[in-house]
Amino acid sequence: MQPEVMPTSEAPCMVSGTAPLLEAIPRSDISTACASVEPARSPEAPQCSDISLPEAVDHVMADGKWSFNEEVARVFDDMLARSIPQYDVMRKAVFDVGCRYVQPGTAIVDLGCSRGEALAPFIDRFGALNRFLGIEVSAPMLAACRHRFKGYIDCGVVDIRDLDLRRGYPPVAASLTLCVLTLQFIPIEHRARVLRDIYDRTVKGGAVILVEKVLGSSAGVDGLLTEEYYRLKAAHGYSCEEIERKKAALEGVLVPVAAKWNEDLLHSAGFGQVECFWRWMNFAAWVAVK
């Protein structure tokens, strides 16, 4: 991403300078998690029928603070498929639940849209009945997403904007907002305001879908969940060195909070109904309805 690290949905919308809330998992625990795990062929990322982008395999060796740069953008779909537990299940659940709240003539917004993987199936399903807005701050991700949806952009159905959510929010009337693995990259002090902005720009009966990595309820439980997560990444073909270097690069950039904290933030923003509809250990998804 540029001078500042910013999101992409499935990833970031901004970068946090806040320190991690728990001490880092020791390197020895990563080695333990990797031990005796048989690498498996990486799962295929779900793709939209006719507007998908070419895939590349993730062999990024993070060096320094994490950035959504050209190298990451090129392999991002593979990175997510191999790094997010039950990735295809989560993606389908987000789409199936999200479709229930889409209203004709309103906007469908994706905050931290990256290469457009979350937005694509909604464009396929609803087309010209709605307008679609993707928000991103990584220049390589913006370029990839605009290339992917060029035809839809040219005819005014899709708009992909470079916007830092810490500094403003688009003036839309949205029936559905996707915030998939994005809020965790926004500095904690800005999260409540971003969720209030989402609420204010959501029509009655509309919803936001929030997907986040979360902390365990205690340091001990969080350590257990984290070790199991590293085992999953090792099973998907990542080496111990790749896992260790990415973990170090993300410290202070990706800052998760407890599941209850996310739920409290959604309620405080004004959403009356908040429900967790998917969870795998230290990853969770909620739908919050206005």
Rosetta blueprint (number, residue, H / E / L):
1 M L
2 Q L
3 P L
4 E L
5 V L
6 M L
7 P L
8 T L
9 S L
10 E L
11 A L
12 P L
13 C L
14 M L
15 V L
16 S L
17 G L
18 T L
19 A L
20 P L
21 L L
22 L L
23 E L
24 A L
25 I L
26 P L
27 R H
28 S H
29 D H
30 I H
31 S H
32 T H
33 A H
34 C H
35 A L
36 S L
37 V L
38 E L
39 P L
40 A L
41 R L
42 S L
43 P L
44 E L
45 A L
46 P L
47 Q L
48 C L
49 S L
50 D L
51 I L
52 S L
53 L L
54 P L
55 E L
56 A L
57 V L
58 D L
59 H L
60 V L
61 M L
62 A L
63 D L
64 G L
65 K L
66 W L
67 S L
68 F L
69 N L
70 E H
71 E H
72 V H
73 A H
74 R H
75 V H
76 F H
77 D H
78 D H
79 M H
80 L H
81 A H
82 R H
83 S H
84 I L
85 P L
86 Q L
87 Y H
88 D H
89 V H
90 M H
91 R H
92 K H
93 A H
94 V H
95 F H
96 D H
97 V H
98 G H
99 C H
100 R L
101 Y L
102 V L
103 Q L
104 P L
105 G L
106 T L
107 A E
108 I E
109 V E
110 D E
111 L E
112 G L
113 C L
114 S L
115 R L
116 G L
117 E L
118 A L
119 L L
120 A H
121 P H
122 F H
123 I H
124 D H
125 R H
126 F H
127 G H
128 A H
129 L H
130 N L
131 R E
132 F E
133 L E
134 G E
135 I E
136 E E
137 V L
138 S L
139 A H
140 P H
141 M H
142 L H
143 A H
144 A H
145 C H
146 R H
147 H H
148 R H
149 F L
150 K H
151 G H
152 Y H
153 I H
154 D H
155 C L
156 G L
157 V L
158 V E
159 D E
160 I E
161 R E
162 D E
163 L L
164 D L
165 L L
166 R L
167 R L
168 G L
169 Y L
170 P L
171 P L
172 V L
173 A L
174 A E
175 S E
176 L E
177 T E
178 L E
179 C E
180 V E
181 L L
182 T L
183 L H
184 Q H
185 F H
186 I L
187 P L
188 I H
189 E H
190 H H
191 R H
192 A H
193 R H
194 V H
195 L H
196 R H
197 D H
198 I H
199 Y H
200 D H
201 R L
202 T E
203 V E
204 K E
205 G E
206 G E
207 A E
208 V E
209 I E
210 L E
211 V E
212 E E
213 K E
214 V E
215 L E
216 G L
217 S L
218 S L
219 A H
220 G H
221 V H
222 D H
223 G H
224 L H
225 L H
226 T H
227 E H
228 E H
229 Y H
230 Y H
231 R H
232 L H
233 K H
234 A H
235 A H
236 H L
237 G L
238 Y L
239 S L
240 C H
241 E H
242 E H
243 I H
244 E H
245 R H
246 K H
247 K H
248 A H
249 A H
250 L H
251 E L
252 G L
253 V L
254 L L
255 V L
256 P L
257 V E
258 A E
259 A H
260 K H
261 W H
262 N H
263 E H
264 D H
265 L H
266 L H
267 H H
268 S H
269 A H
270 G L
271 F L
272 G L
273 Q E
274 V E
275 E E
276 C E
277 F E
278 W E
279 R E
280 W E
281 M L
282 N L
283 F E
284 A E
285 A E
286 W E
287 V E
288 A E
289 V E
290 K L
